[in-house]
């Protein structure tokens, strides 16, 4: 039985890929604005950059869900141009 090589930087961690609307400025700063999780769309109320590496940026976000703020960790993988959340 042969192994399978991974060419994606997110393959080795348990994550779900999610669609995100984000803002990008001319200096390379990224701001997540909206995220869709399980078919529901959420506005990002606030965020701070937890860590930034050569290929990925992790954002600690607070999402607006009705009258509540819910925490979520969004990670942007720049080489693959995808956003992920930890697998639930």
C-alpha positions as a Python dict, from the first residue, in 0.01 Angstrom:
ca = {
    (1, 'X'): (0, 0, 0),
    (2, 'X'): (155, 331, -107),
    (3, 'X'): (144, 663, 69),
    (4, 'X'): (11, 983, -72),
    (5, 'X'): (217, 1301, -71),
    (6, 'X'): (54, 1624, 36),
    (7, 'X'): (124, 1944, -152),
    (8, 'X'): (-109, 2167, 50),
    (9, 'X'): (-3, 2331, 374),
    (10, 'X'): (-341, 2270, 538),
    (11, 'X'): (-362, 1894, 472),
    (12, 'X'): (-187, 1786, 790),
    (13, 'X'): (-422, 1964, 1034),
    (14, 'X'): (-793, 1895, 1095),
    (15, 'X'): (-970, 2196, 940),
    (16, 'X'): (-1280, 2285, 742),
    (17, 'X'): (-1248, 2518, 442),
    (18, 'X'): (-1492, 2811, 464),
    (19, 'X'): (-1580, 3099, 231),
    (20, 'X'): (-1473, 3442, 358),
    (21, 'X'): (-1519, 3794, 227),
    (22, 'X'): (-1209, 3991, 318),
    (23, 'X'): (-1053, 4329, 255),
    (24, 'X'): (-698, 4357, 121),
    (25, 'X'): (-508, 4687, 117),
    (26, 'X'): (-210, 4797, -93),
    (27, 'X'): (31, 4722, 195),
    (28, 'X'): (-74, 4357, 214),
    (29, 'X'): (-292, 4383, 524),
    (30, 'X'): (-588, 4146, 529),
    (31, 'X'): (-913, 4199, 723),
    (32, 'X'): (-1181, 3927, 734),
    (33, 'X'): (-1526, 4087, 699),
    (34, 'X'): (-1778, 3801, 661),
    (35, 'X'): (-1762, 3421, 693),
    (36, 'X'): (-2008, 3144, 604),
    (37, 'X'): (-2014, 2846, 841),
    (38, 'X'): (-2263, 2559, 799),
    (39, 'X'): (-2468, 2765, 554),
    (40, 'X'): (-2501, 3066, 789),
    (41, 'X'): (-2336, 3399, 714),
    (42, 'X'): (-2170, 3595, 997),
    (43, 'X'): (-2025, 3946, 1009),
    (44, 'X'): (-1684, 3975, 1176),
    (45, 'X'): (-1725, 4225, 1461),
    (46, 'X'): (-1358, 4236, 1557),
    (47, 'X'): (-1035, 4041, 1512),
    (48, 'X'): (-670, 4037, 1604),
    (49, 'X'): (-385, 3856, 1435),
    (50, 'X'): (-280, 3565, 1653),
    (51, 'X'): (20, 3469, 1441),
    (52, 'X'): (159, 3523, 1097),
    (53, 'X'): (392, 3289, 914),
    (54, 'X'): (528, 3289, 560),
    (55, 'X'): (220, 3113, 420),
    (56, 'X'): (-55, 3153, 681),
    (57, 'X'): (-216, 3415, 900),
    (58, 'X'): (-433, 3316, 1198),
    (59, 'X'): (-706, 3556, 1307),
    (60, 'X'): (-888, 3541, 1642),
    (61, 'X'): (-1231, 3673, 1545),
    (62, 'X'): (-1556, 3759, 1715),
    (63, 'X'): (-1859, 3694, 1494),
    (64, 'X'): (-2197, 3861, 1533),
    (65, 'X'): (-2470, 3600, 1582),
    (66, 'X'): (-2792, 3780, 1668),
    (67, 'X'): (-2729, 3952, 2001),
    (68, 'X'): (-2420, 3742, 2080),
    (69, 'X'): (-2054, 3752, 1986),
    (70, 'X'): (-1904, 3411, 1908),
    (71, 'X'): (-1530, 3343, 1894),
    (72, 'X'): (-1376, 3166, 1595),
    (73, 'X'): (-1022, 3113, 1470),
    (74, 'X'): (-990, 3188, 1098),
    (75, 'X'): (-668, 3095, 919),
    (76, 'X'): (-580, 3226, 574),
    (77, 'X'): (-339, 3010, 370),
    (78, 'X'): (-188, 3254, 121),
    (79, 'X'): (-31, 3007, -124),
    (80, 'X'): (-357, 2814, -167),
    (81, 'X'): (-579, 3125, -124),
    (82, 'X'): (-814, 2946, 117),
    (83, 'X'): (-964, 3020, 459),
    (84, 'X'): (-1013, 2753, 725),
    (85, 'X'): (-1163, 2703, 1069),
    (86, 'X'): (-1071, 2423, 1312),
    (87, 'X'): (-1263, 2102, 1242),
    (88, 'X'): (-1571, 2080, 1463),
}
